[in-house]
């Protein structure tokens, strides 16, 4: 899948779902600028898709930081303003620089911790999207570190499919590897419900939201559908205003526990933005078999930009081990699931591994398809932050 094909799948907003208010903003003509940015740091990711430049009926192609309570998030945020989930109602939420309106919010209280059985139904579609999109988005992996969350891009595009119709919707469905919107709704519900863990030693939280210009109003039922099916909160306000930007940054910070605070400090909507969709992921977990501090030493790491001294962690333990055509991989268990650690063979680039079909089959490997061996694992302590910007 080419980058252009991904962009072609984003277009024509269905005017039967979101209607123009009586006094629309002026001068919204021309080609729709589309912004897709993925940011990730440690165990957090955020995807934002925004659209602007309206045509009359057709769209074209650590600790939570101190901030005003301007959004509604997970049930643990007891002081956050909330509205009745799954209903089309409104509530004005006031921040330091102004206010935005929340139309509907998801009910996280109905979610069960680690209901992984639901994931199996949506997994083939999500894996197909991962395989087709990784090469298109991870174009610089041979020259710099990258963080990529296919689940969040999948969910953002799923919400966009809900707001489109006809050929545009079908392009997005094809991009996601789904036959129809009913199947996509089912997969999205299963992904959100199975990707929820809110425990002391493990947290895995997905947040979705839609942000619209105040000159547009929701058709009845749309906000509730987004809340019930996509677990998305719906907001509206003056695009480009500090109140809207503050509320949006605060929402991302709350959803990701402040891990992306530095990355999003300059994040803002432009005045000609009409619609923005956001999907975030926050994960906090620990290794089932933790690394020993006594076996962590300062060593030379051969990084892309040259050799540097890092803290290298060492461990000798039984693990699932897989030998691929041009890589080796071991599976490390965590309180939030598991992580495959992949090492390209000598002389093989990361992009070459991404072209290998075997790599994408790793997440389906079980004990019968892998070796179970005592592994001598060495890996550096690391923080990875990256931005993928498609315009």
C-alpha positions in Angstrom: 0.0 0.0 0.0 1.4 3.4 -1.0 1.1 6.5 1.1 -1.0 8.0 -1.6 -3.4 5.1 -1.4 -3.9 5.7 2.4 -4.6 9.4 1.7 -7.0 8.5 -1.1 -9.0 6.5 1.5 -9.6 9.7 3.4 -12.1 12.0 1.8 -15.8 13.0 1.3 -17.4 13.5 4.7 -21.0 12.4 4.5 -23.2 15.5 5.0 -26.1 13.3 6.1 -24.2 12.6 9.3 -22.9 16.1 10.2 -24.9 19.0 9.0 -23.8 22.6 8.4 -25.1 25.2 10.8 -27.1 28.2 9.7 -24.1 30.5 9.8 -21.1 28.6 8.4 -17.6 30.0 8.4 -16.7 31.9 5.2 -14.1 31.1 2.6 -13.9 27.4 3.2 -13.2 26.3 -0.4 -10.6 24.3 -2.2 -8.8 21.0 -1.6 -9.1 19.5 1.8 -5.8 19.4 3.7 -5.5 16.1 5.5 -3.1 15.7 8.4 -2.3 12.3 9.9 0.3 12.4 12.6 1.4 9.5 14.8 3.4 10.2 17.9 4.7 7.7 20.3 6.9 7.9 23.5 7.6 5.0 25.8 4.2 3.4 26.1 1.9 6.0 24.6 0.7 6.8 21.1 -1.7 9.3 19.5 -3.2 9.5 16.0 -4.9 12.7 14.7 -6.7 13.0 11.4 -8.0 16.5 10.7 -9.9 17.9 7.7 -10.7 21.4 6.6 -11.5 23.6 3.6 -15.2 22.7 3.2 -17.0 22.4 -0.1 -20.8 22.7 0.1 -21.6 19.0 0.3 -18.4 17.0 -0.5 -15.1 16.6 1.3 -12.0 16.0 -0.8 -9.3 14.0 -0.4 4.6 10.2 34.3 1.9 12.0 36.2 -0.9 13.7 34.5 0.2 17.4 34.0 -1.7 20.2 35.7 -4.4 21.3 33.3 -8.0 22.5 33.4 -10.6 19.7 33.5 -11.7 20.2 30.0 -12.5 16.7 28.9 -14.1 13.5 30.1 -11.8 10.4 30.1 -11.6 7.1 32.0 -13.7 6.3 35.0 -10.7 6.7 37.3 -10.8 10.4 36.6 -13.4 11.0 39.3 -13.2 14.8 39.1 -13.6 15.0 35.3 -16.8 16.5 34.0 -19.0 13.7 32.5 -22.3 13.4 30.6 -24.6 10.5 30.3 -22.9 8.0 28.0 -24.5 6.9 24.8 -26.9 9.8 24.5 -27.0 12.9 22.3 -26.8 15.6 24.9 -24.5 18.5 25.5 -22.5 19.9 28.3 -20.3 23.0 28.3 -16.8 22.3 29.8 -14.9 25.3 30.9 -11.1 25.5 30.8 -8.6 28.3 31.6 -9.0 30.0 28.2 -12.6 29.3 27.3 -15.0 26.5 26.8 -15.9 23.6 24.5 -19.0 21.5 24.3 -19.1 17.8 24.9 -22.0 16.0 23.1 -21.5 12.4 24.2 -19.0 10.2 26.0 -18.4 6.4 26.2 -19.2 4.4 29.2 -15.9 2.7 30.3 -17.7 1.2 33.3 -19.1 -1.6 31.1 -15.6 -2.8 30.1 -14.0 -5.8 31.7 -10.3 -6.1 32.3 -8.4 -8.1 29.7 -11.4 -9.6 27.8 -8.9 -10.9 25.2 -11.3 -13.4 23.7 -13.1 -10.6 21.8 -9.8 -9.7 20.1 -9.7 -12.9 18.0 -12.6 -11.9 15.8 -11.0 -8.5 14.8 -7.4 -9.8 14.7 -7.3 -10.9 11.0 -8.5 -7.4 9.8 -6.1 -5.6 12.1 -3.2 -7.8 11.1 -3.9 -7.3 7.4 -3.9 -3.5 7.9 -0.7 -3.7 9.9 1.0 -5.6 7.1 -0.2 -3.3 4.3 0.4 0.0 6.2 3.7 -0.6 7.9 5.8 -0.3 4.7 3.9 2.8 3.6 4.3 4.7 6.9 7.6 3.4 8.3 9.7 4.8 5.4 12.7 6.0 7.5 13.3 3.0 9.8 16.7 2.5 8.3 17.9 6.0 9.3 16.0 6.7 12.5 14.0 5.2 15.3 10.2 4.9 14.8 7.2 4.2 17.0 4.0 3.0 15.2 0.6 2.0 16.5 -1.4 0.4 13.8 -4.3 -0.1 16.2 -4.8 3.6 16.6 -4.6 4.4 12.9 -7.1 1.6 12.4 -9.5 3.1 14.9 -9.2 6.6 13.6 -9.9 5.5 10.0 -12.8 3.4 11.4 -14.4 6.5 12.9 -13.8 8.3 9.6 -15.6 5.4 7.7 -18.6 5.9 10.0 -18.7 9.6 8.9 -18.4 8.9 5.2 -20.5 7.2 2.6 -20.4 5.6 -0.9 -17.1 5.2 -2.7 -15.1 7.0 0.0 -16.4 4.7 2.7 -15.7 1.7 0.5 -12.1 2.9 0.0 -11.6 3.1 3.7 -13.1 -0.3 4.3 -10.8 -1.8 1.6 -7.9 -0.1 3.3 -8.8 -1.7 6.6 -9.6 -5.1 5.0 -13.2 -5.1 6.0 -16.1 -6.0 3.7 -18.8 -3.7 5.2 -19.5 -1.1 7.8 -21.4 -3.5 10.1 -18.4 -5.8 10.3 -16.2 -2.8 11.0 -18.4 -1.7 13.9 -18.3 -5.2 15.4 -14.5 -5.3 15.0 -14.1 -1.9 16.6 -16.2 -2.7 19.6 -14.2 -5.9 20.1 -10.8 -4.1 19.8 -11.8 -1.5 22.3 -13.3 -3.9 24.7 -10.4 -6.4 24.5 -7.8 -3.7 24.8 -8.9 -2.5 28.3 -6.9 -3.2 31.4 -7.1 -0.9 34.4 -5.2 -2.6 37.3 -2.5 -1.6 39.7 0.3 -3.4 37.9 -1.1 -3.1 34.4 -2.9 -0.4 32.4 -3.9 -0.6 28.8 -6.3 2.2 27.8 -7.6 3.3 24.4 -9.2 6.7 23.9 -11.0 8.0 20.9 -12.6 11.4 20.2 -14.0 13.6 17.5 -13.7 17.4 17.4 -15.8 19.6 15.1 -16.1 23.3 14.4 -18.9 25.0 16.3 -20.6 26.1 13.1 -21.5 22.5 12.4 -24.0 20.4 14.4 -24.3 16.6 14.8 -27.2 14.7 13.2 -29.2 13.0 15.9 -27.8 9.7 16.9 -24.3 10.2 15.5 -22.6 11.2 18.7 -24.3 8.3 20.6 -23.2 5.9 17.9 -19.6 7.1 18.1 -19.7 6.7 21.9 -21.3 3.3 22.0 -19.4 1.7 19.0 -16.1 3.5 18.9 -15.9 4.5 22.6 -15.4 8.1 21.3 -16.2 11.4 23.0 -17.6 14.1 20.8 -16.6 17.8 21.2 -17.2 21.0 19.4 -15.9 24.6 19.7 -14.2 27.4 17.8 -11.5 25.8 15.7 -8.1 27.6 16.1 -9.1 29.2 19.4 -6.9 28.6 22.4 -9.8 27.2 24.3 -10.2 24.4 21.7 -6.5 23.8 21.4 -6.1 23.7 25.2 -9.0 21.2 25.5 -7.6 19.0 22.8 -4.1 18.9 24.3 -5.5 18.3 27.7 -7.6 15.4 26.4 -4.5 13.8 24.8 -2.4 14.3 28.0 -5.1 12.8 30.2 -5.5 9.8 27.9 -1.8 9.1 27.8 -1.0 10.1 31.4 1.2 13.0 30.2 3.7 10.8 28.4 3.3 12.8 25.2 3.3 16.2 26.8 6.5 17.4 25.1 5.4 16.1 21.7 2.0 17.8 21.7 2.8 21.1 23.4 2.6 22.9 20.0 -0.3 20.8 18.8 -3.2 22.9 17.6 -6.1 23.2 15.2 -6.0 25.8 12.4 -9.1 28.0 12.0 -10.1 26.2 8.7 -10.2 22.8 10.4 -13.7 21.5 10.4 -13.3 18.0 11.7 -10.6 16.1 13.7 -10.5 12.5 14.8 -8.1 11.4 17.5 -7.2 7.9 18.8 -4.7 7.3 21.7 -3.2 4.4 23.5 -1.7 4.3 26.9 0.1 1.2 28.3 1.7 0.8 31.7 3.1 -2.6 32.4 6.0 -4.6 33.8 8.0 -7.7 32.7 6.7 -10.9 34.2 10.4 -11.8 34.7 12.1 -8.5 35.4 15.6 -7.6 34.6 18.1 -7.5 37.4 19.7 -4.3 38.4 22.9 -6.2 39.1 23.1 -7.4 35.5 22.6 -3.9 34.0 25.9 -2.3 33.0 27.2 0.6 30.9 28.2 -0.6 27.5 28.7 0.6 23.9 25.6 0.4 21.7 26.0 0.6 17.9 23.2 3.1 17.1 22.2 4.4 13.7 23.9 7.7 14.4 27.1 6.1 15.7 28.3 4.3 18.8 27.1 5.6 22.2 27.3 4.4 25.8 24.0 3.1 27.2 22.7 1.1 30.1 22.5 -2.5 28.8 20.2 -4.9 30.5 21.0 -8.6 30.5 19.0 -11.7 31.3 19.3 -15.4 30.9 15.9 -17.1 31.0 13.7 -19.6 29.1 11.7 -17.8 26.3 9.9 -18.5 23.1 12.4 -18.2 20.3 11.8 -18.0 16.5 14.3 -18.1 13.7 13.0 -16.2 10.6 14.4 -16.0 7.1 16.3 -12.8 7.8 15.8 -12.2 11.6 15.6 -13.8 15.0 12.9 -13.0 17.6 12.2 -13.8 21.2 9.0 -13.3 23.1 9.0 -11.4 26.4 5.9 -11.7 28.6 4.4 -8.6 30.3 1.6 -7.9 32.7 -0.3 -6.3 29.7 0.4 -9.1 27.3 3.7 -9.9 25.5 6.3 -8.2 23.4 8.2 -9.7 20.4 11.8 -8.5 20.3 13.1 -8.7 16.7 16.8 -8.6 15.6 17.6 -8.4 11.9 20.4 -10.7 10.8 23.8 -9.2 10.2 23.7 -7.0 7.1 19.9 -7.0 6.9 18.1 -3.7 7.3 14.9 -3.0 9.2 13.0 -2.2 6.0 14.0 -5.6 4.6 12.5 -7.3 7.7 9.3 -5.3 7.2 9.1 -6.7 3.7 9.2 -10.3 5.0 5.8 -11.9 5.4 7.2 -14.0 8.2 7.6 -10.9 10.4 3.8 -10.2 10.4 3.0 -13.8 11.3 4.9 -13.5 14.6 1.9 -12.4 16.6 0.1 -15.6 15.6 3.0 -17.9 16.6 2.3 -20.3 19.4 4.5 -22.7 21.4 4.2 -25.4 18.8 5.6 -23.2 16.1 8.5 -21.8 18.1 11.5 -23.2 20.0 11.4 -22.8 23.7 15.0 -22.3 24.8 17.2 -20.6 27.4 18.0 -17.2 25.8 20.8 -14.9 26.7 19.1 -11.5 26.1 20.8 -8.2 26.1 18.9 -4.9 25.4 19.4 -1.3 26.2 17.2 0.9 28.3 15.5 3.1 25.7 13.1 5.9 25.1 11.7 6.1 21.6 9.8 9.1 20.2 8.8 9.6 16.6 6.4 11.5 14.4 5.0 10.3 11.1 3.4 13.2 9.3 1.4 12.6 6.1 0.0 15.6 4.3 
